[in-house]
């Protein structure tokens, strides 16, 4: 029976080839356009979806104006974990640029890097990128992890694990050991080819800035499963009073990591990419309109032919 139906369909298509071609192609082009739009929307909405469920970016809120800021002083990270129950781990990020030298007795090489990331050793628990080599990404105070592309850039086809990098930037000169090579996801808010432990940022020479200055750290917090984010936000007021004073006029707010990319405010992206939620919504409506028009056109042509 199926064979007969296929033969009948073939004969009809052959008999009315031009009409059938226009009708089917119109519907096919419409569906293809909707598929492309849908794929793009899915990609944009998929940024950092592998992050833990209870992982949040910490924002500072000005109580007078209501404005939010993603640039925090570095004391917030450890203070949250030490003083508020239910905070399992924290992460601080600081972006920097400098010169990277590959020690080599025969021909030392130097590269100018516009942007790499100083991080706490908890980075890969918040952003669980796939490791190409290295089981423990940042085990030591002066460890560095490279993307596969960056490892290829520095060391070619050689194994990068255990190799040394000498990094010179505003914090001085320091030698680091490569402890991991990771695959950098295409849809991540932090497209950094190199992440380093932030040990030397908190040297005793910078003790004053630890609490009072450097309001340029992006901070994340991982909460226990039974902790409600709003409860932590309420508890943070006492923390701010302790470290910044009762007249600071500030509070903390939490934002899920997977929502950061499409937060829609470039000023809130201290250290990464940002998307356009308005564009995503517009494309969604355009896709629905295209699909509706393609279907209506198909039905109208079929009805007119009948």
N, C-alpha and C positions, 0 to 999 in steps of 0.2 A: 504493500500500500504506500509506503514511504517512497519507494522507487517511482510509482506512478505520479505521486504528488510533485516530486522533483522534476520529472519529465514535463509535467504540465506547466510548472513554473518556468522552466527553461524555454518552452515554446512561446509562452506569453511574453517573456523578456525579449526573445528573438524577433517576435512579430512586431513588438512596439519598442524597439531598441532605443530610439532617440528619447521618447517620453520616459521610459524606464530609467535611462541614464540620468536625465535631469532630476527626476524625482528622488532616486536613491542617492545621488551625489549631494543634493541639497541637504538631505537629512544627515548624510555621513559627515559632511563638512561641519555642520552645526554641532554634531556630537563630538567630533575631533576637537573643535575649539573649546567646548565645555570640558573635555578631558584635560587639555593643556592648562586651562585656567584652574581646574580643580587640583591638578598636580602641583601647581605653583602655590596655591593656598595651603595645601597640605604640608608642603615643604616649609613655608613660612611659619606655620603654626606648630611645627615639629621641633623648634629650637630648644635644645637642652631638655628634651622630654625624658632623658635617662637619669635625671637628677633624682635624689631621694625624695619621697613624698612629703616629708616634713622638713624640707630645706628651704630657707627663705633668705632674701636679701634684706638687710637692715637699713631702714631709712630714718633720717633725722627730720623731725617735724617742728617747724617754728610755730609755737602756739598762738602767737599774735597774728601772723599773716596766713597761717595754714599751709605755707609753702613747704615742700619736701626736698630733701637733699640727700644724694647718694654718697657724697664725700664726707667721710667720718674721720675723726681723730683715731689713732690706732688703739687707744686704751679700751675702746668699746669691745673689741673681740674677746680678750681674756677676761675682762670684767663681767661680761654677760655669763660666761661659762662658770666663773668662780662664785658668782653671787646670786644667780637665779636658778632654782631647781628646774630640771627638765631640759636644760640646754646641754645637749650631748657633745657638741663640737662647734667651733667657730672657724672662720676663714677670713683672712685679710688679703687684699690685692693692692699692689702698687705698680703702676706702669712706668717704665724708664727706658731710655735709649743710651747707647754708648758704643764702645769699641770692643770687639771680641777678637782675641788673638789665639791662634793655634800654636802652642809651643812646638818648635821643630828646630833641631840643631842645624840642619842643612838649609832650610828656607822657611823661616817663620812667616805665617800668613796672618793678616789682620782684616777684619770685616767691620764695616760700620753698620750698626743695627739701629733702626729708628725706634723700635718698640719691642720690649720683652717684659716679662711679668715677674715681679717679686711676690712670693706667696708663702703662706704657712704650709707646714708639711701635710695638712689635711686637704690640700687642693683636690687631689684625685678621688677623694671620697665624696666630694660635692659634685665634681665633674668627672664621672667614671669613664674616661676615654679608653679606647682599646689600646693595650700595650703591645707594641711589636717586639720589644725586648726589655727585660728588666721587670722583676716581680714586685719589688718595693720601690716605687718611683723616686721618693725624696727621703732617703733614710738618714742622711747625715746633715750637719749644719751647713755645709757648703756643697750641696748637691744641685745638679741641673738636669732637667729632662728636655729632650729635643723632639720636635716632630720628625717624621721620616724624611720629609723634604729638607729640613734644616740639617739633619745628620748627614744626608747625601751632600749637601752644600759644603759642609766643613770637612768631612772625612772620606768622601767618595764612596766606594764600595766596601771600605773597611768597616769592621764592627766598631761602633762608636762607644760601646760600654767600657767604662774604665778610662776613657781618654780625658785629657785635661783641657780646660778653657780658661784663659785669663781675661777677666772682664774689667774694663776701665770705664767708670762713669762718675757721676757727681758724688758718689759715696766712697770713691777711691779705687784701688786696684785689688782684686781678689782672684785667687785661683779656685776653680770649681771642677768637680769630677762628674762626668756624665754617668748617671745611674739608671736612665730609662730612655727609651725611644717610643713615642706614641703616634697613633694615627689621628691627625687633627680632623674632627668632623667638619663637614661643610656647613652644617646649620648649628653653629654654636655662637653665643654672644661674645665669646672670648677667643677670637681667632689668632692666638699667639703661637708662634713657632718655637718659643723657648720659655720655660718657666724655671725660676730659681728659688731656692729657699731664701727667706728674708732675714736671716740671722744678722747680717752686718748692718741692716737698717736700724736695729735697736741697740747698737753699741752705746756704751756709757756716754760717749761724746754727744749723743742725741737724746739724752735722758729728758731734757726739758721739753722737747718736741713730742715726747711720747704721750703726754696728756694735753698740752696746750696748743700744739701746732700740727702741721701736716694734715689738715682736714681734707685729705685727698685719697683716703683708703676706702675701697669698696669692701663692705663687711657682710658676711653671710653667717647664718646660724642654723644648726640642725637641731630639731626638737624631738623629744621622745614622742612616741605614738599617742600617748594619752594627754599630751599638753595641747591646750587650745591656744592658738596664736594671740588672740585678744587678751588672754590672761597674762602672757609675757609682756605685751605692750603696756598693760596697766602696772605690772611690777617694775618696769624699767624706770618709772618716775623717781623712785627712791635711788636707783643707781645713778641717774643723772645728777640728782641733788648731792650725792656723795662725792662725785668726781668733778663736776663742773659748777657746783654751787646751786643754791635754791632759787637764785634769780636768773638762772640760765634761760628760762622760758622755752625749754625744749622737751620733746617727747620722742619716743621711737615707734616706728611702724614696721610691719613685716610684709614682704611681697614674695609670693612663691617664685622660685627660680625660673620655672617654665613660662611665667608671665612677663618676665623682665624684658625680653626682646621686643615684644609688641606693646610695651607700656606707652609708646607714642611720644615720649619727651626726650629729645636729644640731650638736653641739659642733665638728665638723670643717668646718662650712660658715661660714667667716669672712665671705664676701661674696656669698652667693647662696642659692638655693632648694635644698631637698633632698627626696628622695622616700622612700618607705617600701617597701623590698624585700620585707618580710614580707607586706605587703598585696598586692603584685603576685603573689607566689607563691600566696597564698590565693585571689585572684581567678582565677588560672589553674586551680586545682583545682576551684573552683566552676563554672567554665565547662565543664570536662570532665564533671562530674557532671550538669549540666543537659543537656548534649548526650546523654549516655548515657540519662538518664531519658526524654528526649523520644523517642529512637529506640526504647527498650523499650516505651514507651506506644503508639507507632505500630504496632509489630509485634504487640503484644498485642491491640489493637483489630482489626487486620486479621485476625489468626488467629481471634479470637472470632466475627467476622462470617462468616468462611468456614465 
